[in-house]
């Protein structure tokens, strides 16, 4: 940690690092916690972090949280991913919690935010088979009835819905206006009748994302989160937060992949010397280290700016952070696999896992292409 962090923040980072080493410091231990990498989230590890008060960092104090800064949140996410803690639900949970903190009713906040503090997972469901990057094109219907809201439609790519207590659903309540109008957020508790959750098979046989099917799913009238018809604007105000979360996680993943690569090229010998001492690899290592340092400066710069101006939209800066961090993570993992040769593919080492995680990071939460498009538009293009 650099001198721009307070002593308390440096101590916090060290505490998370120590926790990760004790809990998930070996490949055998991580395999045990994840059923050989099938499950990316371990409830026991998550519960232990909740007991330490770490999961409630961004939750207001009135709901049991710490109401800490976004810099503090980034430290937690960076060091958790760097330590390879199996807490795959933390990103979607924090993203969902941010929406409830901003727009939820008192009752919804009591349920969801206190749930986050005690270690409950939460999910947000936006994407559909015909509405991925073009989220505004979604068609899942929410019709007002005498008893509340009737939901019908299919959602997809919903991370961790199968382990979440609640799902924040974005559905269409009005078709009379443009595609970005008439969208509404809804609070959907797990187990609500009419909701079916099916797993999506992923690379590496991981269990993480899901298809959601709503069939005459009846929600009460007070299930609306925020304002009816204002879902798109509510989503947009939360994107700074979402992209910063994903950027911090990818920064930690990039750092871990780099550390694993450095350890390998230092120990692996060919032609009588460590392979990292050959100029072809030494220069590539130097480039990766430089990219990671640049990424870290950018991520924390955006976090500090968001802390200074909580209500300010930062579309350019947040998209830059997400783009830079995920692309850097991908580059480090792919170059790491190349430099490790066949060992990069072997499950004996973690590089193949780093590659799987890094590749998808440039897709979820807005693809790299979408981030570039957003950045370009901020320059009037």
C-alpha positions as CSV (number, residue, x, y, z in Angstrom):
1,X,0.0,0.0,0.0
2,X,1.3,3.5,-0.9
3,X,1.7,6.5,1.3
4,X,-1.6,8.0,0.0
5,X,-3.5,5.5,2.2
6,X,-4.0,6.3,5.9
7,X,-2.4,4.0,8.5
8,X,-5.8,2.7,9.4
9,X,-6.4,1.7,5.7
10,X,-3.0,0.1,5.5
11,X,-3.7,-1.9,8.6
12,X,-7.1,-2.9,7.2
13,X,-5.5,-4.1,3.9
14,X,-3.0,-6.1,6.0
15,X,-5.8,-7.7,8.0
16,X,-7.7,-8.8,4.9
17,X,-4.4,-10.2,3.4
18,X,-3.7,-12.1,6.6
19,X,-7.3,-13.5,6.7
20,X,-7.0,-14.7,3.1
21,X,-3.7,-16.5,3.7
22,X,-5.1,-18.2,6.8
23,X,-8.4,-19.2,5.2
24,X,-7.6,-19.9,1.6
25,X,-3.8,-19.7,1.4
26,X,-3.2,-23.0,-0.5
27,X,-4.6,-24.6,-3.6
28,X,-5.8,-27.6,-1.6
29,X,-7.7,-25.4,0.8
30,X,-9.3,-23.4,-2.0
31,X,-10.3,-26.7,-3.7
32,X,-11.9,-27.8,-0.5
33,X,-13.8,-24.5,-0.1
34,X,-15.1,-24.5,-3.7
35,X,-15.7,-28.1,-4.4
36,X,-12.7,-28.1,-6.8
37,X,-13.7,-24.7,-8.2
38,X,-17.2,-25.6,-9.1
39,X,-18.7,-23.1,-6.6
40,X,-17.2,-19.6,-6.5
41,X,-18.8,-18.7,-3.2
42,X,-18.3,-20.3,0.2
43,X,-21.0,-19.2,2.8
44,X,-18.7,-20.1,5.7
45,X,-15.9,-17.8,4.6
46,X,-18.5,-15.1,3.8
47,X,-20.0,-15.5,7.3
48,X,-16.6,-15.1,8.9
49,X,-16.1,-11.9,7.0
50,X,-19.5,-10.7,8.1
51,X,-18.6,-11.3,11.8
52,X,-15.5,-9.1,11.3
53,X,-17.8,-6.3,10.1
54,X,-16.3,-6.2,6.6
55,X,-19.4,-6.9,4.5
56,X,-21.2,-3.9,5.9
57,X,-18.5,-1.4,5.0
58,X,-20.7,0.6,2.6
59,X,-23.9,0.1,4.5
60,X,-25.3,3.0,6.6
61,X,-24.6,2.8,10.3
62,X,-28.4,2.8,11.1
63,X,-28.5,-0.7,9.5
64,X,-25.5,-2.1,11.3
65,X,-22.9,-1.1,8.7
66,X,-19.8,1.1,8.9
67,X,-20.8,3.8,6.3
68,X,-17.1,3.7,5.2
69,X,-15.6,5.3,2.1
70,X,-15.4,3.8,-1.4
71,X,-11.6,3.7,-1.0
72,X,-12.2,1.4,2.0
73,X,-14.5,-0.8,-0.1
74,X,-11.9,-1.0,-2.9
75,X,-9.3,-2.1,-0.4
76,X,-11.5,-4.9,0.8
77,X,-12.3,-6.0,-2.8
78,X,-8.7,-5.7,-4.0
79,X,-7.2,-7.7,-1.2
80,X,-9.9,-10.3,-1.2
81,X,-9.4,-11.0,-4.9
82,X,-5.7,-10.9,-4.5
83,X,-6.0,-13.5,-1.7
84,X,-8.4,-15.6,-3.9
85,X,-11.1,-15.7,-1.2
86,X,-14.0,-17.7,-2.5
87,X,-16.6,-15.0,-2.1
88,X,-18.1,-14.7,-5.5
89,X,-21.3,-13.1,-4.2
90,X,-19.7,-10.0,-2.9
91,X,-19.7,-8.0,-6.1
92,X,-23.4,-8.6,-7.0
93,X,-24.4,-8.1,-3.3
94,X,-22.6,-4.8,-3.0
95,X,-24.1,-3.6,-6.3
96,X,-27.6,-4.6,-5.3
97,X,-27.2,-3.1,-1.8
98,X,-26.2,0.3,-3.3
99,X,-29.5,0.4,-5.2
100,X,-31.5,-0.4,-2.1
101,X,-29.6,2.2,-0.1
102,X,-30.4,4.8,-2.6
103,X,-34.0,3.9,-3.5
104,X,-35.4,1.3,-1.2
105,X,-38.2,1.8,1.3
106,X,-37.4,1.7,5.0
107,X,-38.7,-1.8,5.2
108,X,-36.7,-3.0,2.1
109,X,-33.6,-1.4,3.5
110,X,-34.1,-3.0,6.8
111,X,-34.4,-6.4,5.1
112,X,-31.7,-6.2,2.5
113,X,-29.0,-3.9,4.1
114,X,-29.1,-5.7,7.4
115,X,-29.0,-8.9,5.5
116,X,-25.8,-7.8,3.8
117,X,-24.2,-6.9,7.1
118,X,-24.9,-10.4,8.5
119,X,-23.6,-12.2,5.4
120,X,-26.6,-12.7,3.2
121,X,-26.1,-12.7,-0.6
122,X,-28.2,-10.4,-2.9
123,X,-28.6,-10.3,-6.7
124,X,-29.6,-7.9,-9.4
125,X,-31.4,-9.1,-12.5
126,X,-31.2,-7.0,-15.6
127,X,-30.1,-9.0,-18.7
128,X,-32.4,-10.9,-20.9
129,X,-31.9,-13.2,-24.0
130,X,-32.5,-10.2,-26.2
131,X,-31.3,-7.5,-23.9
132,X,-27.6,-7.8,-22.9
133,X,-25.5,-4.7,-23.6
134,X,-28.8,-3.1,-24.8
135,X,-30.4,-3.4,-21.3
136,X,-33.1,-0.8,-22.3
137,X,-34.5,-3.4,-24.7
138,X,-35.7,-5.7,-21.9
139,X,-39.2,-7.1,-22.2
140,X,-40.0,-8.9,-18.9
141,X,-43.5,-7.6,-18.0
142,X,-44.8,-6.2,-14.7
143,X,-48.5,-5.6,-14.9
144,X,-50.4,-3.8,-12.1
145,X,-53.2,-5.9,-10.6
146,X,-55.6,-5.4,-7.7
147,X,-53.3,-7.5,-5.6
148,X,-50.0,-6.0,-6.7
149,X,-47.7,-6.7,-9.6
150,X,-47.8,-9.7,-11.9
151,X,-44.4,-10.6,-13.4
152,X,-43.9,-12.6,-16.6
153,X,-40.7,-13.1,-18.6
154,X,-37.2,-14.5,-18.7
155,X,-34.0,-13.1,-17.3
156,X,-30.5,-14.5,-17.9
157,X,-27.0,-14.2,-16.6
158,X,-28.1,-13.4,-13.1
159,X,-25.1,-14.0,-10.9
160,X,-25.6,-15.9,-7.6
161,X,-29.4,-15.8,-7.8
162,X,-29.4,-19.4,-6.6
163,X,-27.8,-18.5,-3.3
164,X,-29.3,-15.0,-2.7
165,X,-32.0,-14.0,-0.2
166,X,-33.4,-11.4,-2.5
167,X,-33.3,-10.4,-6.2
168,X,-33.6,-6.9,-7.4
169,X,-35.5,-7.2,-10.7
170,X,-35.7,-4.7,-13.5
171,X,-38.9,-5.1,-15.5
172,X,-41.1,-3.2,-17.9
173,X,-44.2,-1.6,-16.5
174,X,-45.0,0.7,-19.5
175,X,-44.5,0.4,-23.2
176,X,-45.9,3.7,-24.3
177,X,-42.6,5.6,-24.3
178,X,-39.1,5.0,-25.4
179,X,-37.2,1.9,-24.5
180,X,-35.5,3.6,-21.6
181,X,-38.8,4.7,-20.2
182,X,-41.3,2.6,-18.4
183,X,-38.8,0.4,-16.5
184,X,-39.2,-0.3,-12.8
185,X,-37.2,-2.0,-10.1
186,X,-38.8,-4.7,-7.9
187,X,-37.9,-6.4,-4.7
188,X,-38.2,-10.2,-5.1
189,X,-37.5,-12.4,-2.1
190,X,-36.0,-15.8,-2.9
191,X,-38.6,-18.6,-3.0
192,X,-41.4,-16.3,-4.3
193,X,-44.0,-18.5,-6.1
194,X,-43.8,-18.2,-9.9
195,X,-40.0,-17.8,-9.9
196,X,-37.8,-20.6,-11.3
197,X,-34.0,-20.4,-11.2
198,X,-32.0,-22.6,-13.6
199,X,-28.2,-22.8,-13.7
200,X,-26.2,-21.8,-16.8
201,X,-23.3,-24.2,-17.5
202,X,-20.1,-22.2,-17.6
203,X,-16.4,-22.8,-18.6
204,X,-14.7,-24.9,-16.0
205,X,-18.0,-26.3,-14.8
206,X,-18.6,-23.4,-12.5
207,X,-21.9,-22.8,-10.8
208,X,-22.4,-19.0,-10.7
209,X,-25.0,-17.6,-13.2
210,X,-28.6,-18.4,-13.8
211,X,-31.6,-18.1,-16.0
212,X,-34.7,-16.8,-14.2
213,X,-38.2,-17.6,-15.4
214,X,-41.1,-15.5,-14.0
215,X,-44.5,-17.2,-14.6
216,X,-47.4,-15.3,-13.2
217,X,-45.2,-14.3,-10.3
218,X,-47.3,-12.1,-8.0
219,X,-45.5,-9.4,-6.0
220,X,-47.2,-7.1,-3.5
221,X,-47.9,-3.5,-4.4
222,X,-45.0,-2.3,-2.1
223,X,-42.4,-4.4,-3.9
224,X,-41.5,-1.4,-6.1
225,X,-38.0,-0.2,-5.3
226,X,-37.8,3.6,-6.0
227,X,-40.3,5.0,-8.4
228,X,-42.5,3.3,-11.0
229,X,-41.2,4.0,-14.5
230,X,-37.9,5.4,-13.2
231,X,-35.8,2.3,-13.2
232,X,-33.5,3.3,-16.0
233,X,-32.4,6.5,-14.3
234,X,-32.0,4.6,-11.0
235,X,-29.8,2.1,-12.8
236,X,-27.6,4.9,-14.4
237,X,-27.0,6.5,-11.0
238,X,-25.6,3.3,-9.7
239,X,-23.2,2.5,-12.5
240,X,-20.3,4.5,-11.0
241,X,-20.6,2.3,-8.0
242,X,-20.9,-1.0,-10.0
243,X,-18.0,-0.2,-12.3
244,X,-15.8,0.8,-9.4
245,X,-16.6,-2.5,-7.6
246,X,-15.7,-4.5,-10.7
247,X,-12.5,-2.5,-11.3
248,X,-11.3,-3.0,-7.7
249,X,-11.9,-6.8,-8.0
250,X,-10.1,-7.0,-11.3
251,X,-7.2,-5.0,-9.9
252,X,-6.8,-7.6,-7.1
253,X,-7.1,-10.5,-9.6
254,X,-4.4,-8.9,-11.8
255,X,-2.1,-8.5,-8.9
256,X,-2.5,-12.1,-7.8
257,X,-1.9,-13.4,-11.4
258,X,1.2,-11.3,-11.6
259,X,2.5,-12.6,-8.2
260,X,1.9,-16.2,-9.3
261,X,3.7,-15.6,-12.6
262,X,6.6,-13.9,-10.9
263,X,7.0,-16.8,-8.5
264,X,7.1,-19.2,-11.4
265,X,9.6,-17.4,-13.6
266,X,11.8,-16.9,-10.6
267,X,11.9,-20.6,-9.8
268,X,11.6,-22.3,-13.2
269,X,14.9,-22.9,-14.8
270,X,15.8,-23.6,-18.4
271,X,19.2,-23.5,-20.1
272,X,20.8,-23.3,-16.7
273,X,19.1,-20.2,-15.4
274,X,15.7,-18.9,-14.1
275,X,13.5,-18.1,-17.1
276,X,12.6,-14.7,-15.8
277,X,16.2,-13.6,-16.3
278,X,15.9,-13.9,-20.0
279,X,15.3,-10.5,-21.6
280,X,12.2,-11.6,-23.5
281,X,10.4,-12.5,-20.3
282,X,12.0,-9.8,-18.1
283,X,10.7,-7.0,-20.3
284,X,7.2,-8.5,-20.4
285,X,7.2,-8.7,-16.7
286,X,8.3,-5.1,-16.4
287,X,5.4,-4.0,-18.7
288,X,2.8,-6.0,-16.8
289,X,4.1,-4.5,-13.5
290,X,3.8,-1.0,-14.9
291,X,0.3,-1.6,-16.2
292,X,-0.9,-2.9,-12.8
293,X,0.6,0.2,-11.1
294,X,-1.2,2.5,-13.5
295,X,-4.4,0.6,-13.0
296,X,-4.2,0.9,-9.2
297,X,-3.6,4.6,-9.4
298,X,-6.7,5.0,-11.7
299,X,-9.0,2.9,-9.6
300,X,-8.2,4.7,-6.3
301,X,-8.3,8.0,-8.0
302,X,-11.9,7.4,-9.1
303,X,-12.8,6.1,-5.7
304,X,-11.5,9.2,-4.0
305,X,-13.3,11.5,-6.5
306,X,-16.5,9.6,-5.8
307,X,-16.0,9.9,-2.1
308,X,-15.4,13.7,-2.4
309,X,-18.5,14.1,-4.6
310,X,-21.1,11.4,-3.6
311,X,-23.8,12.7,-5.9
312,X,-21.7,13.3,-9.0
313,X,-22.0,11.1,-12.0
314,X,-18.6,9.9,-13.2
315,X,-19.4,8.1,-16.4
316,X,-16.0,8.7,-18.1
317,X,-13.9,8.0,-15.0
318,X,-15.8,4.9,-13.8
319,X,-15.9,3.4,-17.3
320,X,-12.1,4.1,-17.7
321,X,-11.5,2.3,-14.4
322,X,-13.6,-0.7,-15.3
323,X,-12.1,-0.9,-18.8
324,X,-8.5,-0.5,-17.6
325,X,-8.7,-2.9,-14.7
326,X,-10.4,-5.8,-16.6
327,X,-8.3,-5.5,-19.7
328,X,-5.1,-5.4,-17.5
329,X,-6.3,-8.4,-15.6
330,X,-6.9,-10.3,-18.9
331,X,-3.5,-9.3,-20.3
332,X,-1.7,-10.4,-17.1
333,X,-3.4,-13.7,-17.1
334,X,-3.0,-14.5,-20.8
335,X,0.7,-13.5,-20.8
336,X,1.2,-15.4,-17.6
337,X,-0.2,-18.5,-19.2
338,X,2.1,-18.0,-22.3
339,X,5.2,-17.5,-20.2
340,X,4.4,-20.5,-18.0
341,X,3.9,-22.7,-21.1
342,X,2.2,-26.0,-20.5
343,X,2.2,-25.4,-16.8
344,X,-0.1,-22.4,-17.3
345,X,-2.8,-24.9,-18.4
346,X,-2.2,-27.3,-15.5
347,X,-4.6,-27.3,-12.5
348,X,-1.5,-27.7,-10.4
349,X,-1.1,-24.0,-10.8
350,X,-3.7,-21.2,-10.5
351,X,-3.0,-19.5,-13.8
352,X,-5.7,-21.4,-15.7
353,X,-8.2,-20.1,-13.2
354,X,-6.9,-16.6,-13.5
355,X,-7.4,-16.8,-17.3
356,X,-11.1,-18.0,-16.9
357,X,-11.9,-15.2,-14.4
358,X,-10.1,-12.5,-16.4
359,X,-11.7,-13.3,-19.7
360,X,-15.2,-13.0,-18.3
361,X,-14.4,-9.8,-16.4
362,X,-14.2,-7.9,-19.8
363,X,-17.8,-9.1,-20.5
364,X,-19.9,-8.8,-17.4
365,X,-20.9,-5.4,-16.0
366,X,-20.7,-3.8,-19.4
367,X,-18.3,-5.2,-22.0
368,X,-15.0,-3.4,-22.8
369,X,-16.6,-2.3,-26.0
370,X,-19.5,-0.7,-24.2
371,X,-17.1,1.0,-21.8
372,X,-15.1,2.4,-24.7
373,X,-18.3,3.6,-26.3
374,X,-19.4,5.4,-23.1
375,X,-15.9,7.0,-22.8
376,X,-16.1,8.2,-26.4
377,X,-19.5,9.7,-26.0
378,X,-18.2,11.8,-23.0
379,X,-15.9,13.5,-25.6
380,X,-18.8,14.3,-27.8
381,X,-18.2,11.5,-30.3
